[in-house]
Amino acid sequence: MKTAEEFRQIVRQAVAETLRRKEPVRDGQRLTADLGAESIDRIDLTFRLEEAVQKALDEKVLFAEPEPTVADLAERLQRMVEGR
Protein backbone atom coordinates (compact mmCIF):
# COMPACT_ATOMS: atom_id res chain seq x y z
CA MET A 1 0.00 0.00 0.00
CA LYS A 2 1.08 3.53 -0.75
CA THR A 3 1.34 6.17 1.94
CA ALA A 4 -0.60 9.44 1.90
CA GLU A 5 2.62 11.23 0.92
CA GLU A 6 3.12 8.88 -2.04
CA PHE A 7 -0.41 9.65 -3.25
CA ARG A 8 0.27 13.40 -2.88
CA GLN A 9 3.46 12.99 -4.93
CA ILE A 10 1.58 11.07 -7.65
CA VAL A 11 -1.01 13.85 -7.86
CA ARG A 12 1.55 16.69 -7.78
CA GLN A 13 3.49 15.06 -10.62
CA ALA A 14 0.37 14.32 -12.68
CA VAL A 15 -0.91 17.89 -12.23
CA ALA A 16 2.47 19.37 -13.17
CA GLU A 17 2.68 17.20 -16.30
CA THR A 18 -0.92 17.83 -17.32
CA LEU A 19 -0.65 21.61 -16.93
CA ARG A 20 2.97 21.73 -18.18
CA ARG A 21 4.08 23.62 -15.07
CA LYS A 22 7.73 24.36 -14.52
CA GLU A 23 7.30 25.58 -10.94
CA PRO A 24 6.38 23.10 -8.19
CA VAL A 25 2.75 22.25 -7.58
CA ARG A 26 1.78 22.79 -3.94
CA ASP A 27 -0.71 20.75 -1.93
CA GLY A 28 -2.89 23.76 -1.07
CA GLN A 29 -3.41 24.89 -4.66
CA ARG A 30 -6.85 24.47 -6.27
CA LEU A 31 -6.90 23.03 -9.77
CA THR A 32 -8.94 25.72 -11.51
CA ALA A 33 -8.76 28.76 -9.27
CA ASP A 34 -5.02 28.58 -8.60
CA LEU A 35 -3.58 26.47 -11.41
CA GLY A 36 -5.89 27.40 -14.30
CA ALA A 37 -7.02 23.87 -15.16
CA GLU A 38 -9.86 23.59 -17.66
CA SER A 39 -12.31 20.72 -18.16
CA ILE A 40 -10.09 19.09 -20.80
CA ASP A 41 -7.22 19.19 -18.29
CA ARG A 42 -9.34 17.28 -15.76
CA ILE A 43 -9.92 14.54 -18.34
CA ASP A 44 -6.20 14.32 -19.10
CA LEU A 45 -5.39 14.37 -15.38
CA THR A 46 -7.85 11.53 -14.74
CA PHE A 47 -6.14 9.42 -17.43
CA ARG A 48 -2.71 10.14 -15.94
CA LEU A 49 -3.88 9.21 -12.44
CA GLU A 50 -5.54 6.03 -13.71
CA GLU A 51 -2.29 5.05 -15.36
CA ALA A 52 -0.30 5.83 -12.20
CA VAL A 53 -2.49 3.70 -9.93
CA GLN A 54 -3.55 1.11 -12.53
CA LYS A 55 -7.22 1.50 -11.68
CA ALA A 56 -10.28 3.07 -13.32
CA LEU A 57 -11.36 6.19 -11.46
CA ASP A 58 -14.70 7.96 -11.16
CA GLU A 59 -14.03 11.48 -12.41
CA LYS A 60 -17.21 12.79 -10.76
CA VAL A 61 -16.01 11.65 -7.33
CA LEU A 62 -12.42 12.71 -7.96
CA PHE A 63 -13.37 16.28 -8.88
CA ALA A 64 -16.54 16.67 -6.79
CA GLU A 65 -17.37 20.08 -5.37
CA PRO A 66 -16.09 21.97 -3.59
CA GLU A 67 -13.18 22.34 -5.97
CA PRO A 68 -10.41 20.15 -4.58
CA THR A 69 -6.94 21.25 -3.66
CA VAL A 70 -4.06 19.07 -4.79
CA ALA A 71 -4.04 17.51 -1.29
CA ASP A 72 -7.82 16.90 -1.45
CA LEU A 73 -7.39 15.21 -4.80
CA ALA A 74 -4.66 12.96 -3.39
CA GLU A 75 -6.89 12.01 -0.46
CA ARG A 76 -9.80 11.19 -2.78
CA LEU A 77 -7.47 9.17 -5.00
CA GLN A 78 -6.19 7.21 -2.02
CA ARG A 79 -9.73 6.42 -0.85
CA MET A 80 -10.70 5.23 -4.34
CA VAL A 81 -7.63 3.02 -4.70
CA GLU A 82 -8.05 1.54 -1.23
CA GLY A 83 -11.78 1.02 -1.77
CA ARG A 84 -12.94 3.31 1.03
C-alpha positions in Angstrom: 0.0 0.0 0.0 1.1 3.5 -0.8 1.3 6.2 1.9 -0.6 9.4 1.9 2.6 11.2 0.9 3.1 8.9 -2.0 -0.4 9.7 -3.2 0.3 13.4 -2.9 3.5 13.0 -4.9 1.6 11.1 -7.6 -1.0 13.8 -7.9 1.5 16.7 -7.8 3.5 15.1 -10.6 0.4 14.3 -12.7 -0.9 17.9 -12.2 2.5 19.4 -13.2 2.7 17.2 -16.3 -0.9 17.8 -17.3 -0.6 21.6 -16.9 3.0 21.7 -18.2 4.1 23.6 -15.1 7.7 24.4 -14.5 7.3 25.6 -10.9 6.4 23.1 -8.2 2.7 22.2 -7.6 1.8 22.8 -3.9 -0.7 20.7 -1.9 -2.9 23.8 -1.1 -3.4 24.9 -4.7 -6.8 24.5 -6.3 -6.9 23.0 -9.8 -8.9 25.7 -11.5 -8.8 28.8 -9.3 -5.0 28.6 -8.6 -3.6 26.5 -11.4 -5.9 27.4 -14.3 -7.0 23.9 -15.2 -9.9 23.6 -17.7 -12.3 20.7 -18.2 -10.1 19.1 -20.8 -7.2 19.2 -18.3 -9.3 17.3 -15.8 -9.9 14.5 -18.3 -6.2 14.3 -19.1 -5.4 14.4 -15.4 -7.9 11.5 -14.7 -6.1 9.4 -17.4 -2.7 10.1 -15.9 -3.9 9.2 -12.4 -5.5 6.0 -13.7 -2.3 5.1 -15.4 -0.3 5.8 -12.2 -2.5 3.7 -9.9 -3.5 1.1 -12.5 -7.2 1.5 -11.7 -10.3 3.1 -13.3 -11.4 6.2 -11.5 -14.7 8.0 -11.2 -14.0 11.5 -12.4 -17.2 12.8 -10.8 -16.0 11.7 -7.3 -12.4 12.7 -8.0 -13.4 16.3 -8.9 -16.5 16.7 -6.8 -17.4 20.1 -5.4 -16.1 22.0 -3.6 -13.2 22.3 -6.0 -10.4 20.1 -4.6 -6.9 21.3 -3.7 -4.1 19.1 -4.8 -4.0 17.5 -1.3 -7.8 16.9 -1.4 -7.4 15.2 -4.8 -4.7 13.0 -3.4 -6.9 12.0 -0.5 -9.8 11.2 -2.8 -7.5 9.2 -5.0 -6.2 7.2 -2.0 -9.7 6.4 -0.8 -10.7 5.2 -4.3 -7.6 3.0 -4.7 -8.1 1.5 -1.2 -11.8 1.0 -1.8 -12.9 3.3 1.0 
